[in-house]
Amino acid sequence: MLPEVSAPRRPNTPGLRRFLDLQRQRDWMQGKTILRDADERSESLELRLKYVARFEKLLRRPQAQEVLETLRRYGRDCIPIPRRTERHYWSVSCLPSTPGKALVRVNASWMELFSLYADGEGIRALFLVHLSDCTTDRSRDQGQVDDAFLERCVKTPEDVGYFFPRGADIFGIRVRGFSSIGKFLATRRALRAIRAFNLTHMNRGRNAYQASHCYSLADHILSGPAR
């Protein structure tokens, strides 16, 4: 275990540009490159111990394995250099006390990125993306949502829904069921939209939710080899 350290700093360079220039970020967003992450992680032992009981409670839920497998995939495919940016630029909360009764939630800056909820004994997901990535004409017009695209991203049309959160160019997508969530994450356009939104908020600066980071959940997000 490494001692807790701050992320490396480059003076006057905000967000992920401390680690990745904008071209490399765009290439990753478009699936043109695989980013090389750090081999090891920094860690706060005090914070790890703080959320062990919540994590053990989650493991007793019937949805636990689907949650962990989905988080592992999300971390691999949707968060740039997750080891290097862990907690300081993104975090994951376990059974957060905020409204909605999420099982887990991934945040960056001041923004929720992704949440998983119980749906019977299965799960449902909430993805936040830019509205302009999900309209037929790339506009922010709520009347131009590309419903056909969204329905192609899931197993059955009934598995997807959406809403319009407050804020400029924000779009909430609800996906029901483990299989449909997996298909959504595997769809190139959907994955590009997720990555674009995550980059936007990770580039806004340090994560405001560092104190709620659950290292036990992050172990599963980061369980694959560094790339």
C-alpha positions as CSV (number, residue, x, y, z in Angstrom):
1,M,0.0,0.0,0.0
2,L,1.3,3.4,-0.9
3,P,1.0,6.3,1.5
4,E,-1.6,8.9,0.7
5,V,-0.2,11.5,-1.7
6,S,-1.7,14.2,-3.8
7,A,-2.0,13.8,-7.6
8,P,1.1,15.2,-9.4
9,R,0.8,18.8,-10.2
10,R,1.8,21.0,-13.2
11,P,1.5,24.6,-12.3
12,N,-1.5,26.5,-13.8
13,T,-2.8,23.4,-15.6
14,P,-6.4,22.5,-14.6
15,G,-8.1,19.1,-14.5
16,L,-6.9,16.2,-16.5
17,R,-4.6,18.4,-18.5
18,R,-2.1,17.9,-15.7
19,F,-1.8,14.3,-17.1
20,L,-3.2,14.3,-20.6
21,D,-3.1,17.0,-23.3
22,L,-6.5,17.7,-25.0
23,Q,-5.6,15.7,-28.1
24,R,-4.9,12.5,-26.1
25,Q,-8.2,13.1,-24.3
26,R,-10.1,13.4,-27.6
27,D,-8.4,10.3,-29.0
28,W,-9.4,8.3,-25.9
29,M,-12.9,9.6,-26.0
30,Q,-13.2,8.5,-29.6
31,G,-11.7,5.1,-29.0
32,K,-8.5,5.8,-31.0
33,T,-6.0,5.2,-28.2
34,I,-5.5,3.2,-25.0
35,L,-4.1,5.4,-22.2
36,R,-1.3,4.1,-20.0
37,D,-2.3,4.4,-16.4
38,A,-0.2,4.3,-13.2
39,D,0.8,0.9,-12.0
40,E,0.0,1.6,-8.3
41,R,-2.5,3.7,-6.4
42,S,-2.3,6.1,-3.5
43,E,-4.5,5.4,-0.6
44,S,-5.9,6.7,2.7
45,L,-6.2,3.8,5.1
46,E,-8.5,5.9,7.4
47,L,-10.9,6.4,4.5
48,R,-10.7,2.8,3.5
49,L,-11.8,1.7,7.0
50,K,-14.5,4.2,7.2
51,Y,-16.7,2.5,4.5
52,V,-15.9,-1.1,5.1
53,A,-19.2,-1.7,6.9
54,R,-21.2,-0.2,4.1
55,F,-19.4,-2.3,1.5
56,E,-20.0,-5.5,3.5
57,K,-23.7,-4.5,3.7
58,L,-23.8,-4.1,-0.1
59,L,-22.2,-7.5,-0.5
60,R,-25.2,-9.0,1.3
61,R,-27.6,-7.5,-1.3
62,P,-28.8,-9.9,-4.1
63,Q,-27.6,-7.3,-6.7
64,A,-24.0,-7.3,-5.4
65,Q,-22.3,-9.3,-8.1
66,E,-24.1,-7.5,-10.9
67,V,-23.1,-4.2,-9.3
68,L,-19.4,-5.1,-9.0
69,E,-19.2,-6.5,-12.5
70,T,-20.8,-3.4,-13.9
71,L,-18.6,-1.1,-11.9
72,R,-15.5,-3.0,-13.1
73,R,-16.6,-2.5,-16.7
74,Y,-17.4,1.2,-16.1
75,G,-14.0,1.8,-14.6
76,R,-12.2,0.1,-17.4
77,D,-14.1,1.8,-20.2
78,C,-15.4,5.1,-19.0
79,I,-12.8,6.7,-16.6
80,P,-9.5,7.9,-18.1
81,I,-6.4,6.8,-16.2
82,P,-8.5,5.8,-13.2
83,R,-5.6,4.8,-10.9
84,R,-3.7,8.0,-11.4
85,T,-6.9,10.1,-10.8
86,E,-8.6,8.0,-8.1
87,R,-10.4,10.0,-5.5
88,H,-8.8,13.4,-6.5
89,Y,-10.7,13.5,-9.8
90,W,-13.3,10.9,-9.4
91,S,-14.8,8.8,-6.6
92,V,-17.3,6.1,-5.9
93,S,-19.7,6.0,-3.0
94,C,-21.2,2.9,-1.5
95,L,-24.9,3.1,-0.4
96,P,-24.7,6.9,-0.3
97,S,-27.1,8.7,2.0
98,T,-28.2,11.2,-0.6
99,P,-31.8,10.9,-1.9
100,G,-32.6,8.2,-4.3
101,K,-31.3,5.1,-2.4
102,A,-28.5,4.4,-4.9
103,L,-26.4,1.3,-4.3
104,V,-23.3,3.0,-5.7
105,R,-22.6,6.3,-7.3
106,V,-19.6,7.7,-9.3
107,N,-18.9,11.4,-9.0
108,A,-16.4,13.9,-10.4
109,S,-16.0,17.6,-9.6
110,W,-19.5,18.6,-8.2
111,M,-21.3,16.2,-10.6
112,E,-22.8,12.8,-10.4
113,L,-21.6,10.7,-13.4
114,F,-23.2,7.3,-12.9
115,S,-25.4,5.5,-10.4
116,L,-26.7,2.0,-9.9
117,Y,-30.0,1.2,-8.1
118,A,-31.8,-1.9,-7.0
119,D,-34.6,-3.0,-9.4
120,G,-36.2,-6.0,-7.7
121,E,-33.3,-8.4,-7.4
122,G,-31.6,-6.9,-10.4
123,I,-30.2,-3.4,-11.1
124,R,-30.9,-0.3,-13.1
125,A,-28.5,2.4,-14.1
126,L,-28.5,6.2,-14.4
127,F,-26.0,7.7,-16.9
128,L,-25.5,11.4,-17.2
129,V,-24.3,12.6,-20.5
130,H,-24.4,15.8,-22.7
131,L,-27.8,16.2,-24.4
132,S,-26.1,17.3,-27.6
133,D,-24.5,13.8,-27.9
134,C,-28.0,12.2,-27.9
135,T,-30.0,14.4,-30.3
136,T,-30.5,13.8,-34.0
137,D,-28.9,17.1,-35.0
138,R,-26.2,17.4,-32.2
139,S,-28.2,20.4,-30.7
140,R,-29.4,21.0,-27.2
141,D,-33.0,20.9,-28.3
142,Q,-35.0,18.6,-26.0
143,G,-37.4,17.9,-28.9
144,Q,-34.6,16.3,-31.0
145,V,-33.7,13.4,-28.7
146,D,-32.6,10.4,-30.9
147,D,-35.0,7.9,-29.5
148,A,-34.1,5.3,-32.2
149,F,-30.5,5.5,-31.1
150,L,-31.3,5.0,-27.5
151,E,-33.5,2.0,-28.2
152,R,-30.7,0.4,-30.2
153,C,-28.4,0.6,-27.2
154,V,-30.5,-1.8,-25.1
155,K,-32.1,-5.3,-25.3
156,T,-35.7,-4.1,-25.5
157,P,-37.1,-0.5,-25.9
158,E,-38.8,-0.8,-22.5
159,D,-35.3,-1.0,-20.9
160,V,-34.4,2.7,-21.6
161,G,-35.9,6.0,-20.5
162,Y,-34.6,9.5,-20.1
163,F,-35.2,12.9,-18.4
164,F,-33.8,16.4,-18.5
165,P,-31.9,17.4,-15.3
166,R,-31.4,21.1,-14.6
167,G,-28.3,22.5,-16.1
168,A,-27.0,23.3,-19.6
169,D,-26.5,20.4,-22.0
170,I,-27.2,17.6,-19.4
171,F,-29.2,14.5,-20.2
172,G,-30.2,11.7,-17.9
173,I,-30.5,8.1,-19.3
174,R,-32.1,5.3,-17.3
175,V,-31.2,1.8,-18.3
176,R,-32.9,-1.2,-16.7
177,G,-31.3,-4.7,-16.3
178,F,-27.8,-6.1,-16.3
179,S,-27.9,-7.2,-19.9
180,S,-29.2,-3.9,-21.3
181,I,-26.7,-1.9,-19.2
182,G,-23.9,-4.1,-20.6
183,K,-25.2,-3.5,-24.2
184,F,-25.4,0.3,-23.5
185,L,-21.8,0.4,-22.4
186,A,-20.7,-1.6,-25.4
187,T,-22.4,0.7,-28.0
188,R,-19.8,2.9,-29.5
189,R,-21.9,6.1,-29.6
190,A,-23.2,5.7,-26.1
191,L,-19.7,5.0,-24.8
192,R,-18.3,8.1,-26.6
193,A,-21.1,10.2,-24.9
194,I,-20.3,8.8,-21.5
195,R,-16.6,9.5,-22.0
196,A,-17.2,13.0,-23.2
197,F,-19.3,13.9,-20.2
198,N,-16.8,12.4,-17.8
199,L,-14.0,14.3,-19.4
200,T,-15.9,17.6,-19.1
201,H,-16.3,17.2,-15.3
202,M,-13.0,15.6,-14.5
203,N,-11.4,18.6,-16.3
204,R,-13.2,21.1,-14.0
205,G,-10.8,20.4,-11.2
206,R,-10.6,18.4,-8.0
207,N,-13.4,16.1,-7.0
208,A,-15.7,17.5,-4.3
209,Y,-16.7,14.1,-3.0
210,Q,-13.3,12.8,-2.0
211,A,-14.4,12.2,1.6
212,S,-17.1,9.7,0.5
213,H,-14.7,7.5,-1.6
214,C,-15.1,3.8,-0.9
215,Y,-11.8,2.1,-1.6
216,S,-13.4,-1.4,-1.3
217,L,-15.6,-0.6,-4.3
218,A,-12.7,1.1,-6.1
219,D,-10.7,-2.1,-5.7
220,H,-13.3,-3.7,-8.1
221,I,-13.3,-0.7,-10.5
222,L,-9.5,-1.0,-10.7
223,S,-9.2,-4.8,-10.6
224,G,-7.9,-5.1,-14.2
225,P,-4.3,-4.6,-15.2
226,A,-3.1,-1.0,-15.7
227,R,-3.0,-0.2,-19.4
